[in-house]
Amino acid sequence: MTEMLPDTLDMPISEKRFIKQYFKQARGWDAEVSVRIKQSEKRAWQCCAVLTLIAVLQGIGLLCLLPLKSIEPFVIRVDNNTGLVDVVSTLASHGQVKLQAQDVMDKYWLTQYLRHRESYQWETRTYDRNLIGVMSSESVQQDYAAVTDPKTNPQAPINRYGQAAQVRVHIQAISFIGDEKVQGEQRKTALVRYSKQIKRLGEQHPLTHWVATITFVYRNSPMKLEDRRLNPLGFQVLSYRNDQASGGDE
């Protein structure tokens, strides 16, 4: 570093010593600043290295945790009277459906099937027929079609109730009475106890009690997209029997 020293020939000796001391101190300050800059750069690079190491370790930790991650669906129950919502149970644990949750799922589909089959409302008659068709095996479909066809059956719901009446169904209890494996399929049989009442303006109809015996299975058969939306798990009723639990006409 070249210094521009002032002309000191005509200066007193004391002033010359002061100037030499000043430039000596200036050189020392400049060197100290340079050292500090280098130390600061070193610390900055060390911090970058430490942060990079931490980021790499975090990435390795996340990769190690991925096999432990699982998605567990759960059933949410809504009270029809109060609108309160609560979680019933998780459906799966480590990829396996829990036994309690399986029962909940079975009861849900049994409830849906029986309500849409045994209840009646003019505005939903087509939807009910389609849904029962999707959720029934071929033989059960044929029996249901024969019972509900207004052209061949005078007692079909459309002929009996028309647009002026409704049939309301209330599920009372569901119990499982059979569970067997047939040709690789896990088939279950359930008893569904329910009550039924006809609602017609100006008329009073008694409440009747019924017991439906339903054998069902879950099948992963090819299905149309619109049918899969109605029945995503492939719930299929293989046999259906409906008996009145007490005397008296419906």
ChimeraX commands (.cxc) that place a marker at each C-alpha (Angstrom):
marker #1 position 0.00,0.00,0.00 radius 0.5
marker #1 position 1.56,3.24,-1.13 radius 0.5
marker #1 position 1.29,6.12,1.33 radius 0.5
marker #1 position 1.10,9.75,0.26 radius 0.5
marker #1 position 3.30,11.34,2.87 radius 0.5
marker #1 position 3.26,15.12,3.14 radius 0.5
marker #1 position 6.44,17.11,2.59 radius 0.5
marker #1 position 8.22,16.88,5.98 radius 0.5
marker #1 position 11.51,18.49,5.13 radius 0.5
marker #1 position 10.58,21.81,6.61 radius 0.5
marker #1 position 8.63,20.36,9.60 radius 0.5
marker #1 position 9.97,20.27,13.13 radius 0.5
marker #1 position 11.16,16.89,14.48 radius 0.5
marker #1 position 8.19,16.53,16.83 radius 0.5
marker #1 position 5.70,16.89,13.99 radius 0.5
marker #1 position 7.63,14.35,11.88 radius 0.5
marker #1 position 7.42,11.81,14.73 radius 0.5
marker #1 position 3.67,12.46,15.07 radius 0.5
marker #1 position 3.07,11.90,11.37 radius 0.5
marker #1 position 5.10,8.65,11.35 radius 0.5
marker #1 position 3.18,7.38,14.40 radius 0.5
marker #1 position -0.15,8.30,12.78 radius 0.5
marker #1 position 0.59,6.35,9.59 radius 0.5
marker #1 position 1.88,3.42,11.65 radius 0.5
marker #1 position -1.38,3.31,13.58 radius 0.5
marker #1 position -3.35,3.66,10.33 radius 0.5
marker #1 position -1.56,0.63,8.87 radius 0.5
marker #1 position -2.33,-1.34,12.04 radius 0.5
marker #1 position -6.03,-0.38,11.93 radius 0.5
marker #1 position -6.26,-1.39,8.26 radius 0.5
marker #1 position -4.69,-4.76,9.02 radius 0.5
marker #1 position -7.07,-5.29,11.94 radius 0.5
marker #1 position -10.08,-4.53,9.74 radius 0.5
marker #1 position -8.87,-7.02,7.15 radius 0.5
marker #1 position -8.45,-9.70,9.81 radius 0.5
marker #1 position -11.93,-9.06,11.16 radius 0.5
marker #1 position -13.44,-9.29,7.67 radius 0.5
marker #1 position -11.71,-12.62,7.07 radius 0.5
marker #1 position -12.86,-13.94,10.46 radius 0.5
marker #1 position -16.44,-12.81,9.73 radius 0.5
marker #1 position -16.38,-14.56,6.37 radius 0.5
marker #1 position -15.06,-17.71,8.02 radius 0.5
marker #1 position -17.83,-17.66,10.61 radius 0.5
marker #1 position -20.43,-17.12,7.87 radius 0.5
marker #1 position -19.19,-20.13,5.91 radius 0.5
marker #1 position -19.17,-22.21,9.10 radius 0.5
marker #1 position -22.81,-21.21,9.79 radius 0.5
marker #1 position -23.78,-22.13,6.23 radius 0.5
marker #1 position -22.12,-25.52,6.62 radius 0.5
marker #1 position -23.91,-26.18,9.92 radius 0.5
marker #1 position -27.32,-25.15,8.49 radius 0.5
marker #1 position -26.74,-27.32,5.43 radius 0.5
marker #1 position -25.90,-30.28,7.67 radius 0.5
marker #1 position -29.06,-29.70,9.73 radius 0.5
marker #1 position -31.20,-29.55,6.56 radius 0.5
marker #1 position -29.67,-32.80,5.30 radius 0.5
marker #1 position -30.30,-34.51,8.65 radius 0.5
marker #1 position -33.92,-33.31,8.63 radius 0.5
marker #1 position -34.42,-34.70,5.15 radius 0.5
marker #1 position -32.97,-38.05,6.22 radius 0.5
marker #1 position -35.23,-38.04,9.28 radius 0.5
marker #1 position -38.36,-37.41,7.17 radius 0.5
marker #1 position -37.40,-40.22,4.79 radius 0.5
marker #1 position -37.02,-42.57,7.74 radius 0.5
marker #1 position -40.49,-41.59,9.03 radius 0.5
marker #1 position -42.30,-42.11,5.71 radius 0.5
marker #1 position -42.77,-45.90,6.20 radius 0.5
marker #1 position -44.46,-45.15,9.54 radius 0.5
marker #1 position -47.01,-42.78,7.99 radius 0.5
marker #1 position -50.49,-44.22,7.50 radius 0.5
marker #1 position -53.91,-42.83,6.56 radius 0.5
marker #1 position -56.76,-44.08,8.72 radius 0.5
marker #1 position -60.29,-43.24,7.53 radius 0.5
marker #1 position -62.99,-42.97,10.17 radius 0.5
marker #1 position -66.75,-43.03,10.44 radius 0.5
marker #1 position -68.56,-39.83,11.36 radius 0.5
marker #1 position -72.06,-40.24,12.79 radius 0.5
marker #1 position -74.66,-37.50,12.50 radius 0.5
marker #1 position -77.67,-37.50,14.81 radius 0.5
marker #1 position -80.76,-37.01,12.64 radius 0.5
marker #1 position -82.65,-35.26,15.43 radius 0.5
marker #1 position -80.04,-32.92,16.91 radius 0.5
marker #1 position -77.51,-32.64,14.11 radius 0.5
marker #1 position -74.65,-33.44,16.50 radius 0.5
marker #1 position -71.61,-35.04,14.92 radius 0.5
marker #1 position -69.26,-37.53,16.57 radius 0.5
marker #1 position -66.54,-39.93,15.41 radius 0.5
marker #1 position -67.59,-43.55,15.84 radius 0.5
marker #1 position -64.26,-45.31,15.32 radius 0.5
marker #1 position -61.34,-45.52,12.95 radius 0.5
marker #1 position -61.86,-47.86,10.03 radius 0.5
marker #1 position -58.34,-49.12,9.64 radius 0.5
marker #1 position -55.12,-49.65,11.55 radius 0.5
marker #1 position -51.89,-50.56,9.76 radius 0.5
marker #1 position -53.81,-51.34,6.59 radius 0.5
marker #1 position -56.33,-53.69,8.25 radius 0.5
marker #1 position -59.99,-52.87,8.86 radius 0.5
marker #1 position -60.78,-53.02,12.56 radius 0.5
marker #1 position -63.43,-55.51,13.63 radius 0.5
marker #1 position -65.55,-52.89,15.40 radius 0.5
marker #1 position -65.33,-50.56,12.42 radius 0.5
marker #1 position -66.25,-53.41,10.06 radius 0.5
marker #1 position -69.45,-53.94,12.03 radius 0.5
marker #1 position -70.21,-50.23,11.84 radius 0.5
marker #1 position -69.68,-50.24,8.09 radius 0.5
marker #1 position -71.84,-53.35,7.63 radius 0.5
marker #1 position -74.65,-51.80,9.67 radius 0.5
marker #1 position -74.44,-48.59,7.66 radius 0.5
marker #1 position -74.94,-50.36,4.33 radius 0.5
marker #1 position -77.67,-52.61,5.74 radius 0.5
marker #1 position -79.48,-49.52,7.00 radius 0.5
marker #1 position -79.18,-47.78,3.64 radius 0.5
marker #1 position -80.41,-50.86,1.81 radius 0.5
marker #1 position -83.44,-51.48,4.01 radius 0.5
marker #1 position -84.52,-47.83,4.17 radius 0.5
marker #1 position -84.47,-47.40,0.43 radius 0.5
marker #1 position -86.17,-50.76,-0.13 radius 0.5
marker #1 position -88.94,-50.63,2.46 radius 0.5
marker #1 position -89.69,-46.90,2.67 radius 0.5
marker #1 position -91.64,-45.07,-0.02 radius 0.5
marker #1 position -91.83,-41.54,-1.32 radius 0.5
marker #1 position -93.11,-40.53,-4.72 radius 0.5
marker #1 position -90.30,-38.07,-5.41 radius 0.5
marker #1 position -87.52,-40.62,-4.73 radius 0.5
marker #1 position -89.09,-43.74,-6.19 radius 0.5
marker #1 position -86.76,-43.88,-9.21 radius 0.5
marker #1 position -83.63,-43.26,-7.15 radius 0.5
marker #1 position -84.68,-45.94,-4.65 radius 0.5
marker #1 position -85.21,-48.52,-7.38 radius 0.5
marker #1 position -81.86,-47.75,-8.99 radius 0.5
marker #1 position -79.99,-47.93,-5.69 radius 0.5
marker #1 position -81.57,-51.23,-4.67 radius 0.5
marker #1 position -80.73,-52.61,-8.10 radius 0.5
marker #1 position -77.07,-51.64,-7.74 radius 0.5
marker #1 position -76.85,-53.09,-4.23 radius 0.5
marker #1 position -78.55,-56.42,-5.03 radius 0.5
marker #1 position -77.41,-59.61,-6.69 radius 0.5
marker #1 position -79.12,-60.65,-9.91 radius 0.5
marker #1 position -81.66,-62.96,-8.26 radius 0.5
marker #1 position -82.58,-60.37,-5.62 radius 0.5
marker #1 position -82.89,-57.73,-8.36 radius 0.5
marker #1 position -85.40,-59.90,-10.20 radius 0.5
marker #1 position -87.49,-60.48,-7.07 radius 0.5
marker #1 position -87.46,-56.79,-6.21 radius 0.5
marker #1 position -88.39,-55.80,-9.77 radius 0.5
marker #1 position -91.34,-58.21,-9.73 radius 0.5
marker #1 position -92.61,-56.82,-6.41 radius 0.5
marker #1 position -92.30,-53.15,-7.40 radius 0.5
marker #1 position -93.44,-53.34,-11.03 radius 0.5
marker #1 position -96.82,-51.53,-11.19 radius 0.5
marker #1 position -97.71,-53.22,-14.50 radius 0.5
marker #1 position -97.51,-56.79,-13.23 radius 0.5
marker #1 position -98.18,-56.36,-9.50 radius 0.5
marker #1 position -101.36,-54.54,-8.37 radius 0.5
marker #1 position -99.86,-54.31,-4.86 radius 0.5
marker #1 position -96.72,-52.53,-6.03 radius 0.5
marker #1 position -95.89,-49.47,-3.89 radius 0.5
marker #1 position -96.66,-47.04,-6.71 radius 0.5
marker #1 position -100.13,-48.54,-7.10 radius 0.5
marker #1 position -100.81,-48.65,-3.36 radius 0.5
marker #1 position -99.50,-45.26,-2.30 radius 0.5
marker #1 position -99.28,-43.11,-5.43 radius 0.5
marker #1 position -98.38,-39.49,-4.81 radius 0.5
marker #1 position -100.53,-38.96,-1.71 radius 0.5
marker #1 position -98.84,-41.29,0.79 radius 0.5
marker #1 position -95.43,-41.99,2.28 radius 0.5
marker #1 position -93.98,-44.99,4.07 radius 0.5
marker #1 position -91.51,-44.17,6.80 radius 0.5
marker #1 position -89.05,-46.69,8.23 radius 0.5
marker #1 position -87.19,-46.61,11.53 radius 0.5
marker #1 position -84.33,-49.06,12.16 radius 0.5
marker #1 position -84.48,-50.45,15.70 radius 0.5
marker #1 position -81.68,-53.02,15.90 radius 0.5
marker #1 position -79.22,-54.91,13.70 radius 0.5
marker #1 position -77.67,-58.20,14.81 radius 0.5
marker #1 position -75.39,-60.58,12.91 radius 0.5
marker #1 position -76.37,-64.24,12.98 radius 0.5
marker #1 position -74.12,-65.80,10.35 radius 0.5
marker #1 position -70.63,-65.48,8.88 radius 0.5
marker #1 position -69.20,-67.98,6.42 radius 0.5
marker #1 position -66.78,-68.15,3.53 radius 0.5
marker #1 position -68.26,-69.46,0.27 radius 0.5
marker #1 position -66.17,-69.72,-2.89 radius 0.5
marker #1 position -63.65,-67.24,-1.51 radius 0.5
marker #1 position -66.33,-64.69,-0.48 radius 0.5
marker #1 position -66.96,-63.70,3.13 radius 0.5
marker #1 position -70.74,-63.78,3.40 radius 0.5
marker #1 position -72.62,-62.42,6.40 radius 0.5
marker #1 position -76.24,-62.73,7.47 radius 0.5
marker #1 position -77.96,-60.12,9.62 radius 0.5
marker #1 position -81.34,-59.62,11.26 radius 0.5
marker #1 position -82.64,-56.08,10.92 radius 0.5
marker #1 position -85.54,-55.17,13.19 radius 0.5
marker #1 position -87.45,-52.09,12.15 radius 0.5
marker #1 position -90.81,-50.37,12.29 radius 0.5
marker #1 position -92.87,-49.07,9.41 radius 0.5
marker #1 position -95.74,-46.59,9.25 radius 0.5
marker #1 position -97.86,-45.27,6.39 radius 0.5
marker #1 position -98.40,-41.51,6.33 radius 0.5
marker #1 position -101.43,-40.31,4.39 radius 0.5
marker #1 position -103.25,-37.02,4.83 radius 0.5
marker #1 position -106.49,-37.48,6.77 radius 0.5
marker #1 position -105.76,-41.12,7.68 radius 0.5
marker #1 position -104.34,-42.86,10.73 radius 0.5
marker #1 position -102.28,-46.00,10.19 radius 0.5
marker #1 position -100.82,-48.15,12.98 radius 0.5
marker #1 position -97.10,-48.66,13.45 radius 0.5
marker #1 position -96.06,-52.14,12.31 radius 0.5
marker #1 position -92.94,-54.07,13.26 radius 0.5
marker #1 position -90.83,-56.16,10.91 radius 0.5
marker #1 position -87.74,-58.35,10.79 radius 0.5
marker #1 position -85.63,-58.55,7.65 radius 0.5
marker #1 position -83.11,-61.36,7.16 radius 0.5
marker #1 position -80.35,-60.19,4.83 radius 0.5
marker #1 position -77.32,-62.09,3.53 radius 0.5
marker #1 position -74.71,-59.84,1.96 radius 0.5
marker #1 position -71.15,-59.67,0.67 radius 0.5
marker #1 position -68.71,-57.09,-0.69 radius 0.5
marker #1 position -67.75,-57.67,-4.31 radius 0.5
marker #1 position -65.15,-55.85,-6.37 radius 0.5
marker #1 position -66.98,-56.51,-9.63 radius 0.5
marker #1 position -66.80,-54.27,-12.72 radius 0.5
marker #1 position -69.32,-51.48,-12.35 radius 0.5
marker #1 position -70.41,-48.37,-14.21 radius 0.5
marker #1 position -69.06,-45.09,-12.90 radius 0.5
marker #1 position -72.51,-43.82,-11.90 radius 0.5
marker #1 position -73.20,-47.12,-10.09 radius 0.5
marker #1 position -69.84,-46.99,-8.32 radius 0.5
marker #1 position -70.78,-43.58,-6.95 radius 0.5
marker #1 position -73.90,-45.09,-5.41 radius 0.5
marker #1 position -72.17,-48.20,-4.11 radius 0.5
marker #1 position -68.40,-47.55,-3.82 radius 0.5
marker #1 position -67.59,-50.69,-1.77 radius 0.5
marker #1 position -69.56,-53.13,-3.89 radius 0.5
marker #1 position -72.11,-54.04,-1.18 radius 0.5
marker #1 position -74.30,-56.85,-2.57 radius 0.5
marker #1 position -77.38,-58.45,-1.02 radius 0.5
marker #1 position -77.51,-62.15,-1.90 radius 0.5
marker #1 position -80.81,-63.00,-0.22 radius 0.5
marker #1 position -83.59,-60.95,1.34 radius 0.5
marker #1 position -86.51,-62.09,3.47 radius 0.5
marker #1 position -88.98,-59.77,5.17 radius 0.5
marker #1 position -91.38,-60.94,7.90 radius 0.5
marker #1 position -93.84,-59.03,10.05 radius 0.5
marker #1 position -92.95,-59.40,13.71 radius 0.5
marker #1 position -96.50,-59.00,15.05 radius 0.5
marker #1 position -100.01,-59.65,13.82 radius 0.5
marker #1 position -102.10,-57.20,11.83 radius 0.5
marker #1 position -102.01,-55.83,8.34 radius 0.5
marker #1 position -99.46,-53.35,7.14 radius 0.5
marker link #1:1,2 radius 0.2
marker link #1:2,3 radius 0.2
marker link #1:3,4 radius 0.2
marker link #1:4,5 radius 0.2
marker link #1:5,6 radius 0.2
marker link #1:6,7 radius 0.2
marker link #1:7,8 radius 0.2
marker link #1:8,9 radius 0.2
marker link #1:9,10 radius 0.2
marker link #1:10,11 radius 0.2
marker link #1:11,12 radius 0.2
marker link #1:12,13 radius 0.2
marker link #1:13,14 radius 0.2
marker link #1:14,15 radius 0.2
marker link #1:15,16 radius 0.2
marker link #1:16,17 radius 0.2
marker link #1:17,18 radius 0.2
marker link #1:18,19 radius 0.2
marker link #1:19,20 radius 0.2
marker link #1:20,21 radius 0.2
marker link #1:21,22 radius 0.2
marker link #1:22,23 radius 0.2
marker link #1:23,24 radius 0.2
marker link #1:24,25 radius 0.2
marker link #1:25,26 radius 0.2
marker link #1:26,27 radius 0.2
marker link #1:27,28 radius 0.2
marker link #1:28,29 radius 0.2
marker link #1:29,30 radius 0.2
marker link #1:30,31 radius 0.2
marker link #1:31,32 radius 0.2
marker link #1:32,33 radius 0.2
marker link #1:33,34 radius 0.2
marker link #1:34,35 radius 0.2
marker link #1:35,36 radius 0.2
marker link #1:36,37 radius 0.2
marker link #1:37,38 radius 0.2
marker link #1:38,39 radius 0.2
marker link #1:39,40 radius 0.2
marker link #1:40,41 radius 0.2
marker link #1:41,42 radius 0.2
marker link #1:42,43 radius 0.2
marker link #1:43,44 radius 0.2
marker link #1:44,45 radius 0.2
marker link #1:45,46 radius 0.2
marker link #1:46,47 radius 0.2
marker link #1:47,48 radius 0.2
marker link #1:48,49 radius 0.2
marker link #1:49,50 radius 0.2
marker link #1:50,51 radius 0.2
marker link #1:51,52 radius 0.2
marker link #1:52,53 radius 0.2
marker link #1:53,54 radius 0.2
marker link #1:54,55 radius 0.2
marker link #1:55,56 radius 0.2
marker link #1:56,57 radius 0.2
marker link #1:57,58 radius 0.2
marker link #1:58,59 radius 0.2
marker link #1:59,60 radius 0.2
marker link #1:60,61 radius 0.2
marker link #1:61,62 radius 0.2
marker link #1:62,63 radius 0.2
marker link #1:63,64 radius 0.2
marker link #1:64,65 radius 0.2
marker link #1:65,66 radius 0.2
marker link #1:66,67 radius 0.2
marker link #1:67,68 radius 0.2
marker link #1:68,69 radius 0.2
marker link #1:69,70 radius 0.2
marker link #1:70,71 radius 0.2
marker link #1:71,72 radius 0.2
marker link #1:72,73 radius 0.2
marker link #1:73,74 radius 0.2
marker link #1:74,75 radius 0.2
marker link #1:75,76 radius 0.2
marker link #1:76,77 radius 0.2
marker link #1:77,78 radius 0.2
marker link #1:78,79 radius 0.2
marker link #1:79,80 radius 0.2
marker link #1:80,81 radius 0.2
marker link #1:81,82 radius 0.2
marker link #1:82,83 radius 0.2
marker link #1:83,84 radius 0.2
marker link #1:84,85 radius 0.2
marker link #1:85,86 radius 0.2
marker link #1:86,87 radius 0.2
marker link #1:87,88 radius 0.2
marker link #1:88,89 radius 0.2
marker link #1:89,90 radius 0.2
marker link #1:90,91 radius 0.2
marker link #1:91,92 radius 0.2
marker link #1:92,93 radius 0.2
marker link #1:93,94 radius 0.2
marker link #1:94,95 radius 0.2
marker link #1:95,96 radius 0.2
marker link #1:96,97 radius 0.2
marker link #1:97,98 radius 0.2
marker link #1:98,99 radius 0.2
marker link #1:99,100 radius 0.2
marker link #1:100,101 radius 0.2
marker link #1:101,102 radius 0.2
marker link #1:102,103 radius 0.2
marker link #1:103,104 radius 0.2
marker link #1:104,105 radius 0.2
marker link #1:105,106 radius 0.2
marker link #1:106,107 radius 0.2
marker link #1:107,108 radius 0.2
marker link #1:108,109 radius 0.2
marker link #1:109,110 radius 0.2
marker link #1:110,111 radius 0.2
marker link #1:111,112 radius 0.2
marker link #1:112,113 radius 0.2
marker link #1:113,114 radius 0.2
marker link #1:114,115 radius 0.2
marker link #1:115,116 radius 0.2
marker link #1:116,117 radius 0.2
marker link #1:117,118 radius 0.2
marker link #1:118,119 radius 0.2
marker link #1:119,120 radius 0.2
marker link #1:120,121 radius 0.2
marker link #1:121,122 radius 0.2
marker link #1:122,123 radius 0.2
marker link #1:123,124 radius 0.2
marker link #1:124,125 radius 0.2
marker link #1:125,126 radius 0.2
marker link #1:126,127 radius 0.2
marker link #1:127,128 radius 0.2
marker link #1:128,129 radius 0.2
marker link #1:129,130 radius 0.2
marker link #1:130,131 radius 0.2
marker link #1:131,132 radius 0.2
marker link #1:132,133 radius 0.2
marker link #1:133,134 radius 0.2
marker link #1:134,135 radius 0.2
marker link #1:135,136 radius 0.2
marker link #1:136,137 radius 0.2
marker link #1:137,138 radius 0.2
marker link #1:138,139 radius 0.2
marker link #1:139,140 radius 0.2
marker link #1:140,141 radius 0.2
marker link #1:141,142 radius 0.2
marker link #1:142,143 radius 0.2
marker link #1:143,144 radius 0.2
marker link #1:144,145 radius 0.2
marker link #1:145,146 radius 0.2
marker link #1:146,147 radius 0.2
marker link #1:147,148 radius 0.2
marker link #1:148,149 radius 0.2
marker link #1:149,150 radius 0.2
marker link #1:150,151 radius 0.2
marker link #1:151,152 radius 0.2
marker link #1:152,153 radius 0.2
marker link #1:153,154 radius 0.2
marker link #1:154,155 radius 0.2
marker link #1:155,156 radius 0.2
marker link #1:156,157 radius 0.2
marker link #1:157,158 radius 0.2
marker link #1:158,159 radius 0.2
marker link #1:159,160 radius 0.2
marker link #1:160,161 radius 0.2
marker link #1:161,162 radius 0.2
marker link #1:162,163 radius 0.2
marker link #1:163,164 radius 0.2
marker link #1:164,165 radius 0.2
marker link #1:165,166 radius 0.2
marker link #1:166,167 radius 0.2
marker link #1:167,168 radius 0.2
marker link #1:168,169 radius 0.2
marker link #1:169,170 radius 0.2
marker link #1:170,171 radius 0.2
marker link #1:171,172 radius 0.2
marker link #1:172,173 radius 0.2
marker link #1:173,174 radius 0.2
marker link #1:174,175 radius 0.2
marker link #1:175,176 radius 0.2
marker link #1:176,177 radius 0.2
marker link #1:177,178 radius 0.2
marker link #1:178,179 radius 0.2
marker link #1:179,180 radius 0.2
marker link #1:180,181 radius 0.2
marker link #1:181,182 radius 0.2
marker link #1:182,183 radius 0.2
marker link #1:183,184 radius 0.2
marker link #1:184,185 radius 0.2
marker link #1:185,186 radius 0.2
marker link #1:186,187 radius 0.2
marker link #1:187,188 radius 0.2
marker link #1:188,189 radius 0.2
marker link #1:189,190 radius 0.2
marker link #1:190,191 radius 0.2
marker link #1:191,192 radius 0.2
marker link #1:192,193 radius 0.2
marker link #1:193,194 radius 0.2
marker link #1:194,195 radius 0.2
marker link #1:195,196 radius 0.2
marker link #1:196,197 radius 0.2
marker link #1:197,198 radius 0.2
marker link #1:198,199 radius 0.2
marker link #1:199,200 radius 0.2
marker link #1:200,201 radius 0.2
marker link #1:201,202 radius 0.2
marker link #1:202,203 radius 0.2
marker link #1:203,204 radius 0.2
marker link #1:204,205 radius 0.2
marker link #1:205,206 radius 0.2
marker link #1:206,207 radius 0.2
marker link #1:207,208 radius 0.2
marker link #1:208,209 radius 0.2
marker link #1:209,210 radius 0.2
marker link #1:210,211 radius 0.2
marker link #1:211,212 radius 0.2
marker link #1:212,213 radius 0.2
marker link #1:213,214 radius 0.2
marker link #1:214,215 radius 0.2
marker link #1:215,216 radius 0.2
marker link #1:216,217 radius 0.2
marker link #1:217,218 radius 0.2
marker link #1:218,219 radius 0.2
marker link #1:219,220 radius 0.2
marker link #1:220,221 radius 0.2
marker link #1:221,222 radius 0.2
marker link #1:222,223 radius 0.2
marker link #1:223,224 radius 0.2
marker link #1:224,225 radius 0.2
marker link #1:225,226 radius 0.2
marker link #1:226,227 radius 0.2
marker link #1:227,228 radius 0.2
marker link #1:228,229 radius 0.2
marker link #1:229,230 radius 0.2
marker link #1:230,231 radius 0.2
marker link #1:231,232 radius 0.2
marker link #1:232,233 radius 0.2
marker link #1:233,234 radius 0.2
marker link #1:234,235 radius 0.2
marker link #1:235,236 radius 0.2
marker link #1:236,237 radius 0.2
marker link #1:237,238 radius 0.2
marker link #1:238,239 radius 0.2
marker link #1:239,240 radius 0.2
marker link #1:240,241 radius 0.2
marker link #1:241,242 radius 0.2
marker link #1:242,243 radius 0.2
marker link #1:243,244 radius 0.2
marker link #1:244,245 radius 0.2
marker link #1:245,246 radius 0.2
marker link #1:246,247 radius 0.2
marker link #1:247,248 radius 0.2
marker link #1:248,249 radius 0.2
marker link #1:249,250 radius 0.2
view
